[in-house]
Amino acid sequence: MLTIGRLAAHVGVTVRAVRHYHQRGLLAEPERDRSGYRRYGAQAVVDLIRIKALADAGVPLARIDELLAARPEEFARAVTEVEQDLSRRIRELTRRRRSIARLAAGDRLFLPSEVIDILDRQRAFGVSERMVRIERDSWIMLVALAPESVPEWVAAKEKALADPDFRRLYLTCDEAMDWEADDPRLPGLAAAMAAWKAQQPPHELPGPGTLALMDANATAASPAWRRLEELLSRDRRV
């Protein structure tokens, strides 16, 4: 007769595992002897070996009791079902592993390469990383919510980045992120931005909901930017 510790050691499992199998009803729990210890016989060793073999093979604990009591043909059928379930889980884990591997690509997981190139060009002419992050998040929303607009927006942004006047305005907007909302420079900046915009050919806008989210993403970063948006909106209404 074996103690729970010796039973676990014989089979190669932990005492905690044996107790867990008791709780799940997979392994019969013997009565305690006069000393208060549970003693296990040879049948417990056999049963625990079978339980461990099934668990190690990937059979869910919820199905082990069924397999232990199954006739040969039932056992074969149940094992086939378990194998099919494991195959599905392997495919899902493989898919998730590929997704995790793509995370190493950073923003390329969410954005097309042409947008990544735009963000890199902005970094190259001195745009701050926080400004790049704000624009990146706006692009992420555009790609997800209005993908049909992306090619036209990419073309417009590439053209703008080739314009020295736009780059100067962009860097000033970057600097303005830290201005106060009542900074006297804001009306002049808004007027310069509106004047530049008026010289550009119009391009299609995404739906109002998407555009509102993109604007909110930008203006949330700075009270000065919110004031700037108010000034630009007022100019558009005039």
N, C-alpha and C positions, 0 to 999 in steps of 0.2 A: 504494500500500500504506500502511495506516494503523497507527500505534501504538495500544495499548489506550486511551490517554488521548484521542487524536483520534477514535477510534471512538466512545467514550462521549460525547464532546462533540457529535459529529455527530447522534447519536440523542437526546441529552438525558437520559442516565442517568449514574450515577456509575461510576467504575472498579470500585468495590467490587461494584456490581450486576452488571457484566460478569463479574467473577470468580465471583460466586455462580451465574450462569447456566452458566458452565463447570462448576462443581462439581455442579450439578444435571443436567448432560448436555443442556441445552437449546441451548447454543451451542457449535459445534465449536471446539476450541482448536487454533490453528495451531502448526506447529513454529516454533522459534526460529531466527532468522537467524544469520549468523556473528558478529554483534555481541551476540548473546544476547537480542535483543528479539523479541517475537512481532509479526508483521505481518498485518494483516487486509485482505482484499480486499472488492470490492463485494458479494459474496454475504453476507459477514458483516454488512454494513450492513443488507441486506434482512432477513436472519434476525433481527437484533436489533430492527429496527423492528417486525416482526411479534410478537416476544416481548413487547416493551414495550406494544404495543397491546392484546394479550390480558390482560396483567397489569393494565394500567390499567383495563380493563373489568371487573376483579374475578374473572377466571378464576384459580383456584388454580394455583400453579406445578406441582403434581403432575399437572394435566390439560393443561398447555400443550403438552407434547411430543405428546400424543395428538391435539390439535387441529391442530398444525402438519402432521402427517402424514395427516390425515383427508381423505377425498374429500368433495365438496360436500354430499352428503346426510348423511354421517356428521358433518360439521362442524355442520350445522344442528341435527341431533338432539342433539349434545353441547352446543351453545350453549343449547338449550332446557333441558337438564338443569342446566346451570350457573345459568341464570336462575332456575329453580325453587329451587335451593339458596340462591341469594342472597336470594330472597324469604323463605324460611324464616328465614335469618339476620337479615334486617331485622325480621321480626316478633319474633324473640327479643330483639334489641337494643332494639326499641321497648318491649317488656315490661319489660326491665331498666331502661330510662330512666325509665319510669313509677314503678318501685319506688324508684329513687334519688330521684326528685322527692318521693315520699312521705316520705322520710327527713327532709325539711325540716319535717315535722309533728312530729318528735320522738317522744314517747311515744305519740302517736296512731296511729303505725304498728302498735303492738303491743296497744294497749288501747282498749276502747270509750269513747265520750265520757263516759258516766256514771261510769266509774272515774277518768278524767282530772279530772272535776269534784270527786270525792271528794278526790283528791290536792291539788287547788287549795284546797279548803276547809281542809284540814289546814295548808297553808302560811299561810292567812289568819289562823288563830288561834295561830300562833307555833311550829308544829312545825319542827324543823330540817330542812335540805335532806337531810342524810344519813339521817334517819329516813324522810323521804318516799321516798328512793331505795330503802331496804330494803323498805318497803311496796309500792312500785311493782313491784319484782322478784317479790315474792310474788304480786301480782295477775297479773303476766305468766305465772307458772307455773300459776295457777288457770285463767286464760283458755285456755291452751294444753292443759292436761292434764285439766281438769274443767269444760268450758264450761257444762255443764248446771247447775252450782252457782252460776254468776256472778250471775244475777238475784236469788237469795235472799241471797247475800252482800252485794250492793250495797244491797238494802233494809235489811238488818241494820246495815250500816255507816252508812248515811244516818240511820237512827234513832238510833244511838249518838252520832253527831256532833252531834245536836240536844240531847244530854243534857250539861249542864254538869259533872256528876260524871265522866262518861266523859272529857271533854276535859281535866279536871284530872289524872285518872289517866294519860292519854295523854302529857301534857306531863311528868309525873313519870317515866314510862318513858323518855321521850326523854332527860331529865336523867340517869337511872340508867345510861345507856349508858357513862358515864365513871366509874361507881363501881367499887370493888374488889369481888371476888366474895364477900368476907366482910363487906361493909358491913352494919352492924346495922340499916339502914333497909329492907333487902330483905325480911325476913319480914313487916314491916308492910305494905309495898307489895303483896306477894303476897296477903296476907289481904284487903286492900281490893279488889284485882282480883277475887279469888274471890267476895267478897260482892257486888260489882256484877254479876258474871256470873250468880250464882245468882238474881238478880231478873229476868233477861231470859228471854224465851220461847226454847225450844230451836230451832235451825234445822239443816237437813241439812248434814252434813259431807262433803267430798269423800272419795275413797278414802284408805286409810291411807298409801299410798305418796306421794300428792300432798301430804297433810297433813304427812308427815314431811319432805318436801323444803321446804315452806314454813316449818316450824319451824326446820329447819337453816339456812335462809337468814337468819332473824332472829337466832338465837342465835349464829351465827358472828361477828356484829359485836361481841360484847361478852361477857367472862367473867361480868359481873354479870347479863346477860340469861340466860346458861346457868343460873346459880344460881337466877334467878327462875323459869325454866321447871321446874327440879327441884322447887322449893317448890310451884308450882302443880300439878304432876303428883302430888306426895305428897298434897296436899289432895284431889285428885280421887279418889285411891285410898281415902281414909279413909271 
